Amino acid sequence: METKSVNKAKFFYIAIILYKSSSDKPDYQPLYQESFVLIKAASLEEAKAKALNYGKNESVSYTNENGETITWSLQQVVDVNSVLYDNFNSSEDIVDLYARHFHNYEAYQSFEPLLSQERFGE
């Protein structure tokens, strides 16, 4: 009897992942990073799970030049959606596409309507 492996077609999705920095310094002002990540997955649900896992795995702590401990951690997976055109090749499942930083989270909330939606995986 011959068994055939079933390979589901994989598609590309974009995830918007929000990270927050914190510090042991009492007057530290958090910095936020919004990353756009390319994910290869067989479904939107799989892409959402990969985005959440990726965001959690990107958490890191280090000591800066002033001796302060800085910690970057996942704040929220803001959105995951399919790409507009799926006609490019990549051997990677996840690729960072774009990132930006900002200090004012309240201002970000005021222009990002997707933050009011339920968080992924919680």
Buried (B, 14 or more C-beta within 10 A) or exposed (E): EEEEEEEEEBBBBBBBBBBBBBBEEEEEEEBBBBBBBBBBBEBEEBBBBBBBBBBEEBEEEEEEEEEEEBEBBBBBBBBBEBBEEEEEEEEEBBEEEEEEEEEEBEEBEEEBEEBEEEEBEE
